[in-house]
């Protein structure tokens, strides 16, 4: 099982503390970006062959392996569909997000 990384959140007290040049605002562990999506991947675990390709190709690192099966962290998944496209058994379906 993957452990969540601890990250320090960057907080500016006022606009005067913000640097004049572009910079990273820190890790995405504090910026849950999953609300951006309108479709989400759903894995059919009965047909999953546990190859790890979905995990390997996920650009947001929101797929992890738990008990030898892939699990999607929807707090960070943006719904890009790369995991579904790369899955060799096509057991990942992109379904419309319910709001």
MIDO-497786 format. One record per residue (C-alpha): residue in three letters; residue number from 1; x, y, z. Coordinates in Angstrom, 1 decimal. Layout:
N
REC,resn,resi,xx,yy,zz
REC,ALA,NUM,X,Y,Z
...
END
This chain:
99
REC,resn,resi,xx,yy,zz
REC,UNK,1,0.0,0.0,0.0
REC,UNK,2,1.2,3.5,-0.9
REC,UNK,3,1.7,5.9,2.0
REC,UNK,4,0.7,9.5,1.5
REC,UNK,5,3.6,11.9,1.3
REC,UNK,6,3.8,14.7,3.8
REC,UNK,7,4.2,18.0,2.2
REC,UNK,8,4.5,21.5,3.5
REC,UNK,9,1.8,23.8,2.3
REC,UNK,10,3.1,27.2,1.0
REC,UNK,11,1.0,30.1,2.3
REC,UNK,12,1.5,33.7,1.6
REC,UNK,13,0.3,36.2,4.3
REC,UNK,14,-0.5,38.9,1.8
REC,UNK,15,0.1,39.7,-1.9
REC,UNK,16,3.3,41.5,-0.8
REC,UNK,17,4.8,38.1,0.1
REC,UNK,18,4.1,36.6,-3.4
REC,UNK,19,7.4,36.6,-5.5
REC,UNK,20,7.5,38.8,-8.6
REC,UNK,21,8.5,35.9,-10.8
REC,UNK,22,6.8,32.6,-11.6
REC,UNK,23,7.4,29.9,-9.0
REC,UNK,24,5.8,26.6,-7.9
REC,UNK,25,3.1,26.9,-5.3
REC,UNK,26,4.2,23.5,-3.9
REC,UNK,27,3.0,20.0,-4.2
REC,UNK,28,-0.4,19.1,-5.6
REC,UNK,29,-1.1,17.1,-2.4
REC,UNK,30,-2.7,20.3,-1.1
REC,UNK,31,-4.4,21.2,-4.4
REC,UNK,32,-7.0,18.5,-5.0
REC,UNK,33,-7.7,18.9,-8.7
REC,UNK,34,-10.2,16.1,-9.3
REC,UNK,35,-13.1,18.5,-9.4
REC,UNK,36,-11.9,19.6,-12.8
REC,UNK,37,-13.1,16.5,-14.6
REC,UNK,38,-16.4,15.7,-16.2
REC,UNK,39,-15.7,12.1,-17.0
REC,UNK,40,-13.9,9.6,-14.7
REC,UNK,41,-12.2,6.2,-15.2
REC,UNK,42,-13.9,3.2,-13.6
REC,UNK,43,-11.9,-0.1,-13.5
REC,UNK,44,-13.6,-3.4,-14.0
REC,UNK,45,-11.5,-5.4,-11.5
REC,UNK,46,-12.9,-8.7,-12.7
REC,UNK,47,-11.2,-8.3,-16.1
REC,UNK,48,-8.0,-6.5,-14.8
REC,UNK,49,-4.9,-8.5,-15.4
REC,UNK,50,-2.9,-6.4,-12.9
REC,UNK,51,-0.3,-5.4,-15.5
REC,UNK,52,0.3,-1.9,-14.0
REC,UNK,53,0.1,0.0,-17.3
REC,UNK,54,-2.6,2.3,-16.0
REC,UNK,55,-0.4,3.2,-13.1
REC,UNK,56,2.7,3.7,-15.3
REC,UNK,57,1.0,6.0,-17.7
REC,UNK,58,-1.1,8.1,-15.3
REC,UNK,59,0.2,11.7,-15.6
REC,UNK,60,-1.3,12.8,-12.3
REC,UNK,61,0.0,9.8,-10.3
REC,UNK,62,-3.5,9.2,-9.0
REC,UNK,63,-3.5,5.4,-9.6
REC,UNK,64,-1.8,3.2,-7.0
REC,UNK,65,-1.8,-0.5,-6.3
REC,UNK,66,-3.5,-1.9,-3.2
REC,UNK,67,-3.7,-5.6,-2.6
REC,UNK,68,-2.3,-6.1,-6.2
REC,UNK,69,-5.2,-4.2,-7.8
REC,UNK,70,-5.2,-0.7,-9.2
REC,UNK,71,-7.1,2.0,-7.2
REC,UNK,72,-7.9,5.5,-8.5
REC,UNK,73,-7.6,8.5,-6.2
REC,UNK,74,-10.5,10.6,-7.5
REC,UNK,75,-9.3,13.6,-5.4
REC,UNK,76,-6.5,14.1,-8.0
REC,UNK,77,-7.8,12.3,-11.2
REC,UNK,78,-8.5,14.9,-13.9
REC,UNK,79,-10.3,12.4,-16.2
REC,UNK,80,-7.8,12.6,-19.0
REC,UNK,81,-8.5,9.0,-20.1
REC,UNK,82,-4.9,8.0,-20.7
REC,UNK,83,-5.3,5.0,-18.4
REC,UNK,84,-8.4,3.8,-20.3
REC,UNK,85,-6.6,4.3,-23.7
REC,UNK,86,-3.5,2.4,-22.6
REC,UNK,87,-5.2,-0.5,-20.8
REC,UNK,88,-4.5,-3.7,-22.9
REC,UNK,89,-7.7,-5.5,-21.7
REC,UNK,90,-9.9,-2.3,-22.0
REC,UNK,91,-11.2,-2.9,-18.5
REC,UNK,92,-11.1,0.8,-17.7
REC,UNK,93,-14.2,2.7,-18.9
REC,UNK,94,-14.6,6.5,-19.0
REC,UNK,95,-18.0,7.3,-17.5
REC,UNK,96,-19.8,10.7,-17.1
REC,UNK,97,-19.2,12.3,-13.7
REC,UNK,98,-22.3,12.6,-11.6
REC,UNK,99,-22.5,15.9,-9.8
END
